[in-house]
Amino acid sequence: MFVARWSLSRAASVSGSVSGSFCRIPVRTCSGKRFNVPLSAEFVARVSGIPTMARLPHQDTADGLDAAFIGVPIDTGTSNRPGARFGPRQIRTESALLRAYNSGTRAAPYESLRVADIGDVNVNVYDLKDTCKRIRESYRKILATGCIPLTMGGDHTIAYPILQAVAERHVPVGLIHVDAHADTSDVVLGEKIGHGTPFRRCVEEGLLDCKRVVQIGLRGTGYSPDSFEWSRAQGFRVVQAEECWFKSLAPLMAEVRAQMGSGPVYLSFDIDALDPGFAPGTGTPEIAGLTPIQGVEIIRGCRGLSMVGCDLVEVSPPYDTTGNTALTGANLLFEMLCILPNIKYY
């Protein structure tokens, strides 16, 4: 246990502030260890400074962190509208609106965990297989420090190499997959790796505990009468969007928590799970999707689970003319931070 106190002081480099500005820095009174605290718009204008996720400090590695935001800027695996490679950058820009506390849940993540933005994976935009290798190696290093990664995509291909790295430490992993699409295709245009195939590859490699996999929000037209037959055959729980219409998803998430139990869980959230009326800036939109409220209910419903990583993928800024899709993504990522283990709630 620790007691946090607020001190008003000139911001040191750990706070990521502009020299000469002021910010509140919480301190562990029992150890003197400072937490990273986002710049506050009370003291530094949102339009100032270098954009990092939630205006957190940037550092090069995950060393010393409990959780880290990291970008994976690729759309090489995209099958329709490109642009997701610019997703992490735009999410960071829109995240300047975020503040330090969750008013809905009273979570205080920056009084609980040491968090920073550790930049982007150095991807190869010409070679998807090489990019997957780079992602896997980067996440091995992140996870080796004990840090929980919170990922900004990028297209959904990235979930495959991330889960390869996660499963090396936490095999097998439970999965909460929020999406319009099952992403369990085998081969698309002759290729086995792309944003429509990651979870088929994960099952083939034994990365997932199939009895602890739930897919929420699936919908749209398909290539067969039952596009989700393969998922059900593996033991996944499939919750189609039609089952979510006009409902709170809190009761569903109570069932999901029971299904996940005490084992490790990864959350993968494709922004196209939301109806394109709310989140048009994505590559493969499908009508009649989830609402942002339901998206928040799903994430908050993960509180208490043994979360080992999360991602928010498929934000495509070229189709996001107002920035609202990226802003929604930034808020969902903040909600993910707020449900990690050991978060303090007032």
C-alpha positions in Angstrom: 0.0 0.0 0.0 1.1 3.6 -0.5 -0.2 7.0 0.2 -0.1 9.5 -2.7 0.4 13.1 -2.1 0.3 15.9 -4.6 3.2 18.4 -4.9 3.2 21.5 -7.1 6.7 21.9 -8.4 8.7 22.7 -11.4 8.4 19.7 -13.7 11.4 17.4 -14.0 12.1 15.5 -17.1 10.2 12.5 -15.7 7.0 14.5 -15.9 7.6 15.3 -19.6 6.8 19.0 -19.0 8.1 22.0 -20.8 10.9 23.7 -18.8 9.5 26.4 -16.5 6.0 25.1 -16.4 4.2 23.6 -13.4 2.5 20.3 -12.9 1.2 18.2 -10.0 3.4 15.2 -9.4 2.2 12.3 -7.2 4.8 10.8 -4.9 4.9 7.5 -2.9 5.5 8.8 0.6 6.9 5.4 1.6 9.5 5.3 -1.1 9.8 8.7 -2.7 9.3 7.1 -6.2 7.7 9.5 -8.6 5.0 8.4 -11.1 4.8 9.7 -14.6 2.0 12.2 -14.8 0.5 13.6 -18.0 0.8 17.3 -18.6 -2.3 19.1 -17.3 -4.1 21.6 -19.4 -4.5 23.6 -16.2 -0.8 24.6 -16.6 0.2 23.8 -20.2 -2.1 24.4 -23.2 -3.2 21.3 -25.0 -1.9 22.7 -28.3 1.6 23.0 -26.9 4.4 20.4 -26.8 5.2 17.2 -28.7 2.2 14.9 -29.0 2.5 11.7 -26.9 -0.3 9.4 -25.8 -2.3 11.3 -23.2 0.6 13.8 -22.9 2.7 11.3 -21.0 6.5 11.5 -21.0 8.2 9.6 -23.7 11.0 7.1 -23.1 12.8 4.7 -25.4 12.2 1.4 -23.6 9.8 -0.2 -21.2 12.4 -0.4 -18.4 10.9 0.7 -15.1 7.4 0.9 -16.4 4.3 -1.0 -15.2 2.4 -0.2 -18.4 3.3 1.5 -21.7 1.6 2.9 -24.7 3.2 1.7 -28.0 2.3 2.3 -31.6 2.5 -0.2 -34.4 1.9 1.9 -37.6 1.1 -0.5 -40.3 -1.7 -1.1 -42.8 0.2 -3.6 -45.1 -2.3 -6.3 -44.0 -5.3 -4.2 -44.9 -7.8 -5.6 -47.4 -9.9 -2.5 -48.2 -9.3 1.1 -47.3 -5.7 1.9 -46.2 -4.5 4.5 -43.8 -4.2 2.7 -40.5 -0.5 3.2 -40.5 -1.3 6.8 -39.5 -3.5 5.6 -36.6 -1.0 5.8 -33.8 0.0 9.3 -34.7 -3.5 10.6 -34.9 -4.6 8.8 -31.7 -1.8 10.6 -29.9 -2.8 13.9 -31.3 -6.4 13.5 -30.2 -5.4 12.1 -26.8 -4.4 15.6 -25.7 -8.0 16.0 -24.5 -7.6 13.2 -21.9 -7.2 14.1 -18.3 -5.7 12.2 -15.4 -8.7 10.7 -13.7 -11.6 8.5 -14.9 -14.7 10.4 -13.7 -17.0 7.4 -14.4 -15.1 4.8 -12.4 -13.0 7.1 -10.2 -9.8 5.3 -11.3 -6.5 7.1 -10.7 -4.1 5.2 -13.1 -1.2 7.7 -12.7 -1.3 7.3 -8.9 -1.2 3.6 -9.4 1.2 2.6 -12.2 4.3 4.1 -13.8 3.2 4.7 -17.4 4.9 6.2 -20.5 4.7 6.4 -24.2 7.5 4.3 -25.6 7.1 5.3 -29.3 6.5 3.0 -32.2 7.8 -0.4 -33.4 10.2 0.2 -36.3 8.1 -1.5 -38.9 8.9 -2.5 -42.5 6.2 -1.0 -44.7 7.4 -3.1 -47.7 7.4 -6.5 -46.0 4.5 -7.7 -43.8 6.3 -10.9 -42.7 9.4 -9.0 -41.6 7.1 -6.5 -39.8 5.5 -9.3 -37.9 9.0 -10.5 -36.9 9.9 -7.0 -35.7 6.7 -6.7 -33.7 7.3 -10.1 -32.0 10.8 -9.2 -31.1 9.8 -5.7 -29.8 7.1 -7.2 -27.6 9.4 -9.9 -26.2 11.6 -7.1 -24.9 8.7 -5.1 -23.5 7.1 -8.1 -21.7 10.5 -9.2 -20.4 10.5 -6.0 -18.2 7.1 -7.0 -16.7 5.5 -4.1 -18.4 1.9 -4.4 -19.8 1.6 -3.1 -23.4 -1.3 -1.0 -24.5 -1.0 -0.9 -28.3 -2.2 1.6 -30.8 -2.6 0.1 -34.3 -2.2 -0.2 -37.2 -4.3 -2.9 -38.8 -5.4 -6.0 -37.0 -2.5 -8.2 -38.3 -0.5 -6.9 -35.4 -2.5 -9.0 -32.9 -0.8 -12.2 -34.2 2.8 -11.3 -33.5 1.9 -9.6 -30.2 0.1 -12.7 -29.0 3.0 -14.8 -30.0 5.2 -12.8 -27.7 2.5 -12.7 -24.9 1.9 -16.4 -25.1 5.6 -17.1 -24.5 5.1 -15.7 -21.0 1.4 -16.5 -20.4 0.4 -19.5 -22.5 -2.4 -20.2 -23.1 -4.1 -16.8 -23.2 -7.7 -15.9 -22.8 -8.9 -13.4 -25.4 -11.7 -10.8 -25.5 -12.0 -9.8 -29.1 -14.3 -6.9 -29.9 -14.8 -6.5 -33.7 -17.2 -6.5 -36.6 -15.2 -9.4 -38.1 -14.0 -12.7 -36.7 -10.6 -12.4 -38.3 -10.3 -16.2 -38.6 -9.9 -16.6 -42.3 -7.3 -19.1 -43.5 -6.0 -17.8 -46.8 -6.9 -14.5 -48.4 -5.6 -13.8 -51.9 -3.1 -16.6 -51.4 -1.7 -15.1 -48.2 -2.0 -16.5 -44.7 -1.0 -13.4 -42.8 -3.2 -10.3 -43.0 -5.7 -8.4 -40.9 -8.4 -11.0 -41.6 -6.4 -14.0 -40.4 -4.6 -13.3 -37.0 -6.8 -15.4 -34.7 -6.8 -18.5 -37.0 -2.9 -18.4 -36.8 -3.1 -18.0 -33.1 -5.3 -21.0 -32.7 -3.1 -23.1 -35.0 0.0 -22.2 -32.9 -1.8 -23.0 -29.6 -1.5 -19.4 -28.3 -5.1 -19.2 -27.1 -7.2 -21.0 -24.5 -10.1 -21.5 -26.8 -12.5 -22.1 -24.0 -11.6 -18.6 -22.8 -12.2 -16.7 -26.0 -15.1 -14.4 -26.7 -15.8 -12.4 -29.8 -18.2 -9.5 -29.4 -19.9 -7.4 -32.1 -19.5 -9.6 -35.1 -21.8 -8.8 -38.0 -22.1 -7.9 -41.7 -22.3 -9.9 -44.9 -20.2 -13.0 -45.4 -18.8 -15.5 -47.8 -21.0 -18.3 -46.4 -24.3 -18.6 -44.6 -22.5 -18.8 -41.2 -19.3 -16.7 -41.2 -18.6 -17.5 -37.6 -18.9 -21.3 -37.8 -15.2 -21.9 -37.5 -15.0 -19.7 -34.3 -17.8 -21.7 -32.7 -16.2 -25.0 -33.7 -13.0 -24.0 -31.8 -15.1 -23.4 -28.6 -15.1 -19.6 -28.9 -18.2 -17.7 -27.5 -19.5 -15.6 -30.4 -21.7 -12.7 -29.5 -23.1 -11.2 -32.7 -24.0 -7.5 -32.9 -27.7 -8.4 -33.2 -27.5 -9.8 -29.7 -26.2 -6.5 -28.4 -28.7 -4.1 -30.0 -30.6 -1.8 -27.5 -28.9 -3.4 -24.5 -26.5 -2.7 -21.8 -23.6 -5.1 -22.1 -22.8 -5.1 -18.3 -24.7 -8.4 -17.8 -22.8 -10.0 -20.7 -19.5 -8.9 -19.2 -20.4 -10.5 -15.9 -20.6 -13.7 -17.8 -17.4 -13.1 -19.7 -15.5 -12.4 -16.4 -16.7 -15.8 -15.1 -15.6 -17.4 -18.4 -12.1 -15.9 -18.2 -11.6 -16.9 -14.6 -8.2 -16.1 -13.0 -6.0 -16.8 -16.0 -4.2 -14.3 -18.2 -6.4 -12.3 -20.6 -5.6 -10.2 -23.7 -8.1 -7.6 -25.0 -8.1 -6.8 -28.7 -10.5 -4.0 -29.8 -11.0 -3.2 -33.5 -12.6 0.2 -33.8 -14.9 -1.1 -36.5 -16.8 -2.9 -33.8 -18.4 0.4 -33.3 -21.1 1.5 -35.7 -19.5 3.7 -38.5 -21.9 6.5 -37.5 -19.7 6.8 -34.4 -16.4 5.7 -35.9 -16.3 6.2 -39.7 -12.5 6.4 -39.9 -11.7 2.7 -40.4 -10.9 0.4 -43.3 -13.7 -2.1 -43.3 -16.8 -0.4 -41.8 -20.0 -2.4 -41.2 -23.4 -0.9 -40.4 -25.5 -1.6 -37.3 -22.6 -1.9 -34.8 -21.9 -1.3 -31.2 -22.3 2.2 -29.6 -19.4 3.9 -27.8 -21.3 3.4 -24.6 -21.3 -0.4 -25.2 -17.6 -0.3 -26.0 -16.9 1.4 -22.7 -19.1 -1.1 -20.9 -17.0 -4.0 -22.4 -13.7 -2.5 -21.3 -14.9 -1.5 -17.8 -16.4 -5.0 -17.6 -12.8 -6.4 -17.8 -11.9 -4.9 -14.4 -10.7 -7.6 -12.1 -9.3 -9.8 -14.8 -5.6 -10.7 -15.1 -5.0 -8.4 -18.1 -1.6 -9.0 -19.8 -2.1 -6.6 -22.7 -4.6 -4.7 -24.8 -4.8 -3.2 -28.3 -6.9 -0.7 -30.2 -6.6 -1.1 -33.9 -7.8 -0.1 -37.4 -8.2 3.7 -36.9 -7.7 5.1 -40.4 -7.3 8.9 -40.3 -7.8 9.6 -44.0 -11.4 8.5 -43.5 -11.7 10.3 -40.1 -12.6 13.8 -41.3 -13.5 15.1 -37.9 -10.9 13.2 -35.8 -13.7 11.7 -33.7 -12.7 8.1 -34.5 -9.2 8.7 -33.3 -10.5 10.6 -30.3 -12.8 7.6 -29.5 -9.8 5.3 -29.8 -7.8 7.4 -27.4 -10.6 7.3 -24.8 -10.9 3.6 -25.2 -7.2 3.1 -24.6 -7.4 5.2 -21.5 -10.3 3.0 -20.3 -8.0 0.0 -20.9 -5.3 1.6 -18.7 -7.9 2.1 -16.0 -8.8 -1.6 -15.7 -5.3 -3.0 -15.4 -4.4 -4.9 -12.2 -3.4 -2.8 -9.2 -5.2 0.4 -10.3 -6.3 2.7 -7.5 -9.9 3.7 -7.3 -11.2 6.6 -5.1 
